[in-house]
Each structure stands twice: as structure tokens, then as C-alpha cells.
């Protein structure tokens, strides 16, 4: 879709997927947000205004990325700023305005803009024309998550609630669909919420969305495995997520339970999990599993060497190893310090 601007054509600017679009208030050209001054600039309202982090924005685009809701509304309703022009300018730079709002958790702006965006680009909300399934950033191996999955990962419950309510009983494009499964990781919103130990989102997805918590990732990780990973950096809420999965969701906690024991580090969670296993007739502890596979006999640096090229090494990698082979396994807790996506 082309931009409706007639004067200055905006050339595409590369965006490094590893860097976020961070807006510094010091870069704001405040004159464009003053209604009186804008009244004399209506003919140029859709023209490029500022470049931030190599991204060219017009006044409407700047108001969007900086979450200036009142300015955004004023530009549309009183200054006749063009949604099509703003989105065209962004799309030539690999961005999408609605996706950015979702990914950044701008709930108030989302409530206002979503109906307008759907009306302006109605063809994007039909099953025939639904071709936008990637996130707003350029597609790479590590940035293929949809806007909704990114919002889930970042803990934006209200954003998820707005999208779920808006698209209830109507066709939902995949990138705004709570039940979408990431093609690279095999994770859906439920697994991601468990991995990040976002308890309120886990409860909402279970109670209001009927999300699938029994799904396994591409590496055969369960929601419980991922919650166990998350609990090592978020012990309090991680414990609650683990309990919720077992007691409320009814997840099969016996599935690869030895891997779960290897992942867990918090004493309280370990005691709880070991008791649940005992109630099912399985008497097993983390220490026994470690001894069984002689994990402590190997140096971490040897194991890291085996997987140093894989930043996404998780429990699925443990499951793929033949424990009877002479392979140096790393301690179940040694690779949990980094944040994997």
C-alpha cells in the first residue's frame, strides 16, 4: 500500500530487529503537538516530521509510537491526519502501527485505534486477504512472534483482554489470534505466559479464552517445563504458576518429570513438586535424578561447548540427548540464567 503523501517521499530505513524503537521525549518536536500551530500546517500534516532510531515519522506516527493518545485523537479528528499515509510510511520501513501499539501494550490507544484501523484496512480482516501473519518487525529467526505473542511475553494482560473481546465471535487474523502457534518455537500464548510466569495472564487464558495448555513446543516442552524455567528467575509467581498448572489446569505433571526436577532450583517448588509426584506413587528427588545421570560429574564448560551455537537451548535439548551415551551433560540449572525466547 502506497502512502498518500504527495510531497516528500520517504525512503525505507533499515531497522535492526535486535533494537527496540525507543522514543526519547527530548526528540519531540513539540510544535507539531500544539493545536494552534497545527491549524496552519494542515496541508503538511501527513509529511515526515522527525527521524528517531532511523525511523521516519510524521506527526500522527510520532503520536502513536510515543503513546500520546490525546494528540493522536486530535490529529485524526481535528486535523484530518491520514491513517493510510501514516501506515504507508511505516510499512515501507518494515513497521505496522497497530502491531506496535499491541507490542508496546498501549491499551488506551489500542481501544481507540483498532476499530479505525479495521475500517481503513478491512481487507486485512478477512480470511481471504489475511496475509499478514508476522510481527511488525522484519522477519528473522528470533523475531517471528506475532504482536499478540509479544504482548503475552511482556505481560500486557489488558492488551490481550482488548483483543480477545474485540475479536470474539468474528474472524481473527492469525497475528491477533490468542490460539496462534508460533511456527518456529511451537509455542502458543499459553506456553509463553507460563514460560514468563505471568500468573494473571495464565488465569485469563485458561478461564476466558480456553487456551491450550497441553500443547508441546517444537522441543517437546510442556507448559510445566516452561513454567519451571521461568520460576528460576521469578520464584514467587513461578511457584503460583506451577501450582495453578497442576491443580487448576490439570496438566500431566508426570510427563518427563525427571526433566522438570532437573530444571527446578527453588526449594519450595521442588518440595511441592516432589510431594505431588509421591502422591502419584513416584518417589523421586532432584538429587536422585542428578546422581542417576551423573550430571554433577561433568564440567559445565564442556557441556556449553556442545551447545554454544544454540542460544535457545532448553529442556527439549535435554530430552534429545541419549543419557546412555558418553555425552557431557550440563547441570539442569546452568543454562537457566539467560533469557531465551
C-alpha positions as CSV (number, residue, x, y, z in Angstrom):
1,X,0.0,0.0,0.0
2,X,1.4,3.4,-1.0
3,X,1.5,6.5,1.1
4,X,-0.9,9.3,0.1
5,X,1.8,11.9,0.7
6,X,2.4,13.9,-2.4
7,X,5.5,15.9,-1.5
8,X,8.4,14.2,0.3
9,X,8.6,10.5,-0.5
10,X,10.1,8.6,2.4
11,X,12.9,6.2,1.6
12,X,12.9,2.9,3.5
13,X,15.1,2.9,6.6
14,X,16.6,-0.4,7.9
15,X,15.6,-1.4,11.4
16,X,17.8,-3.6,13.4
17,X,15.4,-6.3,14.8
18,X,17.5,-6.6,18.0
19,X,16.9,-2.9,18.9
20,X,13.7,-1.6,20.2
21,X,12.0,1.5,18.8
22,X,12.7,3.7,21.9
23,X,11.3,7.2,21.8
24,X,13.2,9.8,23.8
25,X,11.0,12.7,24.9
26,X,13.9,15.1,24.2
27,X,13.4,14.3,20.5
28,X,9.8,15.5,20.5
29,X,9.1,18.4,18.1
30,X,6.5,19.9,20.4
31,X,5.3,22.4,17.9
32,X,3.6,19.7,15.9
33,X,1.6,18.7,19.0
34,X,0.2,22.2,19.6
35,X,-3.3,22.5,18.2
36,X,-3.0,26.2,17.4
37,X,0.2,25.8,15.4
38,X,-1.1,22.7,13.7
39,X,-4.0,24.7,12.3
40,X,-1.6,26.4,10.0
41,X,0.0,23.2,8.9
42,X,-3.0,21.1,7.8
43,X,-1.6,20.9,4.3
44,X,1.6,19.3,5.7
45,X,0.1,17.3,8.4
46,X,1.0,14.0,6.8
47,X,4.5,14.9,5.8
48,X,7.6,13.5,7.6
49,X,8.4,15.2,10.8
50,X,11.2,13.5,12.7
51,X,13.6,10.6,12.5
52,X,14.0,8.6,15.6
53,X,16.2,5.5,15.7
54,X,16.4,5.6,11.9
55,X,12.6,5.6,11.7
56,X,11.0,8.4,9.8
57,X,7.7,9.5,11.3
58,X,5.0,12.1,10.6
59,X,3.1,13.8,13.4
60,X,0.5,11.0,13.6
61,X,3.1,8.3,13.6
62,X,5.1,10.0,16.3
63,X,2.0,10.4,18.5
64,X,1.4,6.7,18.0
65,X,4.9,5.4,18.9
66,X,5.1,7.7,21.9
67,X,1.6,6.8,23.2
68,X,0.3,10.4,23.1
69,X,-3.3,9.4,22.9
70,X,-4.9,12.9,23.1
71,X,-2.6,14.2,20.3
72,X,-3.3,11.1,18.2
73,X,-7.0,11.6,18.5
74,X,-6.7,15.3,17.9
75,X,-4.7,14.8,14.7
76,X,-7.3,12.4,13.3
77,X,-10.5,14.1,14.4
78,X,-9.5,17.8,14.1
79,X,-6.5,17.9,11.7
80,X,-7.7,15.3,9.2
81,X,-4.4,13.4,9.5
82,X,-4.4,10.3,7.3
83,X,-4.2,6.8,8.8
84,X,-3.4,5.4,5.3
85,X,-0.5,7.8,4.9
86,X,0.9,7.1,8.4
87,X,0.7,3.3,7.9
88,X,2.1,3.6,4.4
89,X,5.1,5.5,5.7
90,X,5.7,2.9,8.4
91,X,5.2,-0.1,6.2
92,X,7.9,1.0,3.8
93,X,10.2,0.8,6.9
94,X,9.1,-2.7,7.9
95,X,6.6,-1.5,10.6
96,X,2.9,-1.6,11.3
97,X,1.2,1.0,13.6
98,X,-1.4,-1.4,15.1
99,X,1.2,-4.0,15.7
100,X,3.5,-1.5,17.5
101,X,0.6,-0.5,19.8
102,X,-0.1,-4.1,20.7
103,X,3.6,-5.0,21.2
104,X,4.1,-1.9,23.5
105,X,1.0,-2.5,25.5
106,X,-0.6,0.9,24.7
107,X,-4.1,-0.2,25.8
108,X,-6.0,3.1,25.6
109,X,-4.5,3.8,22.2
110,X,-5.4,0.3,21.1
111,X,-9.1,0.7,22.1
112,X,-9.3,3.9,20.0
113,X,-7.3,2.8,17.0
114,X,-8.3,-0.8,16.5
115,X,-11.8,-0.1,15.1
116,X,-10.4,2.7,12.9
117,X,-7.6,0.5,11.6
118,X,-10.1,-2.3,10.8
119,X,-12.4,0.1,9.0
120,X,-9.5,1.6,7.0
121,X,-7.9,-1.7,6.1
122,X,-11.0,-4.0,6.1
123,X,-9.4,-6.4,3.5
124,X,-6.8,-7.3,6.2
125,X,-9.5,-8.7,8.4
126,X,-11.0,-11.3,6.0
127,X,-9.9,-14.9,5.7
128,X,-9.2,-14.4,2.0
129,X,-6.9,-11.5,2.4
130,X,-5.2,-12.4,5.6
131,X,-1.6,-12.4,4.5
132,X,0.0,-10.5,7.5
133,X,1.0,-13.2,10.0
134,X,4.4,-11.9,11.0
135,X,5.1,-9.3,13.7
136,X,5.7,-5.7,12.8
137,X,9.4,-6.0,12.8
138,X,11.3,-7.6,9.8
139,X,11.2,-11.4,10.0
140,X,14.2,-13.1,11.4
141,X,14.9,-16.4,13.2
142,X,14.5,-14.7,16.6
143,X,11.7,-12.2,15.8
144,X,8.9,-14.2,14.3
145,X,6.5,-13.9,17.2
146,X,3.2,-12.2,16.4
147,X,2.2,-8.9,18.1
148,X,-0.1,-10.8,20.5
149,X,2.6,-13.3,21.4
150,X,5.0,-10.5,22.1
151,X,2.3,-8.7,24.2
152,X,1.9,-12.0,26.2
153,X,5.6,-12.4,26.6
154,X,5.8,-8.8,28.0
155,X,2.9,-9.3,30.4
156,X,0.4,-6.9,28.8
157,X,-2.8,-8.5,30.2
158,X,-5.1,-5.6,29.3
159,X,-3.9,-5.6,25.7
160,X,-4.7,-9.3,25.5
161,X,-8.2,-8.7,27.0
162,X,-8.9,-5.9,24.5
163,X,-8.0,-8.1,21.5
164,X,-9.9,-11.1,22.8
165,X,-13.0,-9.1,23.5
166,X,-12.9,-7.2,20.2
167,X,-12.5,-10.4,18.0
168,X,-14.9,-12.5,19.9
169,X,-17.2,-14.3,17.5
170,X,-15.7,-12.7,14.4
171,X,-12.9,-13.7,12.1
172,X,-9.5,-13.0,13.7
173,X,-6.3,-12.6,11.7
174,X,-3.6,-15.0,12.9
175,X,-1.3,-12.4,14.3
176,X,-4.1,-11.2,16.6
177,X,-5.3,-14.7,17.5
178,X,-4.8,-15.9,21.0
179,X,-4.7,-19.5,19.8
180,X,-2.0,-18.9,17.2
181,X,1.1,-21.2,17.4
182,X,4.5,-19.8,16.6
183,X,5.9,-21.7,13.7
184,X,9.5,-21.6,14.9
185,X,9.1,-22.4,18.6
186,X,5.8,-24.3,18.5
187,X,4.6,-22.1,21.4
188,X,1.2,-20.5,21.8
189,X,0.1,-17.7,24.2
190,X,-0.5,-20.2,27.0
191,X,3.0,-21.7,26.8
192,X,4.6,-18.2,26.6
193,X,2.6,-16.9,29.6
194,X,3.8,-20.0,31.6
195,X,7.4,-19.5,30.5
196,X,7.4,-15.9,31.7
197,X,5.4,-16.8,34.8
198,X,2.7,-14.2,34.1
199,X,0.1,-15.7,36.5
200,X,-2.8,-13.2,35.7
201,X,-2.4,-13.9,32.0
202,X,-2.2,-17.7,32.6
203,X,-5.5,-17.5,34.6
204,X,-7.2,-15.3,31.9
205,X,-6.1,-17.6,29.1
206,X,-7.5,-20.6,31.0
207,X,-10.7,-19.1,32.3
208,X,-11.8,-16.7,29.5
209,X,-10.0,-18.0,26.3
210,X,-9.9,-21.7,26.7
211,X,-6.3,-21.7,25.6
212,X,-4.5,-25.0,25.0
213,X,-2.1,-25.6,27.9
214,X,-1.5,-29.2,26.8
215,X,0.4,-28.1,23.7
216,X,4.0,-29.2,23.5
217,X,6.7,-26.9,21.9
218,X,8.8,-28.0,19.0
219,X,11.3,-29.3,21.6
220,X,8.5,-31.3,23.3
221,X,8.5,-28.9,26.3
222,X,5.3,-28.8,28.3
223,X,3.7,-25.7,29.9
224,X,5.0,-27.1,33.2
225,X,8.6,-27.4,31.9
226,X,8.5,-23.8,30.7
227,X,7.0,-22.6,34.0
228,X,9.8,-24.4,35.8
229,X,12.3,-22.5,33.7
230,X,10.6,-19.2,34.5
231,X,10.4,-19.9,38.2
232,X,14.2,-19.8,38.4
233,X,14.1,-16.0,37.8
234,X,10.6,-15.4,39.2
235,X,10.3,-17.7,42.2
236,X,7.2,-16.3,43.9
237,X,4.9,-16.0,40.8
238,X,6.7,-19.1,39.3
239,X,5.6,-21.2,42.3
240,X,2.0,-20.0,41.8
241,X,2.0,-20.8,38.1
242,X,3.4,-24.3,38.7
243,X,0.7,-24.9,41.3
244,X,-2.0,-23.4,39.1
245,X,-1.0,-25.7,36.2
246,X,-1.1,-28.8,38.3
247,X,-4.1,-28.0,40.5
248,X,-6.4,-25.9,38.2
249,X,-5.4,-26.7,34.6
250,X,-4.8,-30.3,35.4
251,X,-1.7,-30.6,33.3
252,X,0.1,-34.0,33.2
253,X,2.9,-33.3,35.6
254,X,4.2,-36.8,35.3
255,X,5.2,-36.1,31.7
256,X,9.1,-36.0,31.6
257,X,9.0,-35.4,35.3
258,X,12.8,-36.0,35.6
259,X,13.4,-33.1,33.3
260,X,11.2,-31.0,35.4
261,X,13.1,-31.9,38.5
262,X,16.4,-31.0,36.8
263,X,15.1,-27.6,35.8
264,X,13.7,-26.6,39.2
265,X,16.0,-24.9,41.6
266,X,13.8,-23.3,44.2
267,X,13.5,-25.4,47.3
268,X,9.8,-24.6,48.0
269,X,8.8,-25.5,44.4
270,X,10.9,-28.6,44.5
271,X,9.3,-29.8,47.7
272,X,5.9,-29.2,46.3
273,X,6.6,-31.0,43.1
274,X,8.3,-33.9,44.8
275,X,5.2,-34.3,47.0
276,X,2.9,-34.3,44.0
277,X,5.0,-37.0,42.4
278,X,4.9,-39.0,45.7
279,X,1.1,-38.7,45.7
280,X,1.1,-40.4,42.3
281,X,3.4,-43.2,43.6
282,X,6.6,-41.7,42.2
283,X,9.3,-41.3,44.9
284,X,12.0,-39.3,43.3
285,X,14.1,-36.2,44.2
286,X,16.2,-33.8,42.2
287,X,19.3,-35.1,43.8
288,X,18.5,-38.7,42.8
289,X,17.9,-37.7,39.2
290,X,21.2,-35.8,39.1
291,X,23.0,-38.8,40.6
292,X,21.2,-41.1,38.2
293,X,22.6,-39.3,35.1
294,X,25.9,-38.3,36.8
295,X,25.3,-34.7,35.8
296,X,27.5,-33.3,38.6
297,X,30.4,-35.3,37.2
298,X,30.8,-33.1,34.2
299,X,32.1,-29.6,34.0
300,X,29.7,-27.0,32.7
301,X,32.1,-25.6,30.2
302,X,32.3,-28.9,28.4
303,X,28.6,-29.1,28.1
304,X,28.3,-25.5,27.0
305,X,30.8,-26.3,24.2
306,X,28.3,-28.8,22.8
307,X,25.6,-26.2,22.6
308,X,27.4,-22.9,22.3
309,X,25.9,-22.2,18.9
310,X,22.3,-22.6,20.1
311,X,21.0,-19.7,22.2
312,X,17.6,-21.4,22.6
313,X,18.9,-24.5,24.4
314,X,16.1,-25.6,26.7
315,X,14.6,-28.7,28.2
316,X,13.9,-30.0,24.7
317,X,17.6,-30.3,24.2
318,X,17.9,-32.4,27.4
319,X,15.2,-34.8,26.1
320,X,17.1,-35.2,22.8
321,X,20.3,-36.4,24.4
322,X,20.9,-40.1,24.8
323,X,21.7,-40.4,28.5
324,X,23.5,-43.7,27.9
325,X,25.9,-42.1,25.5
326,X,29.2,-40.7,26.7
327,X,28.0,-37.1,26.4
328,X,28.9,-34.4,28.9
329,X,25.6,-33.1,30.2
330,X,25.3,-29.7,31.7
331,X,23.7,-29.2,35.1
332,X,20.0,-28.6,34.8
333,X,20.3,-25.2,36.3
334,X,23.4,-23.9,34.5
335,X,21.6,-22.8,31.3
336,X,18.7,-21.1,33.1
337,X,20.4,-17.8,33.7
338,X,19.9,-16.4,30.2
339,X,16.6,-15.3,28.9
340,X,15.6,-17.4,25.9
341,X,12.7,-16.5,23.5
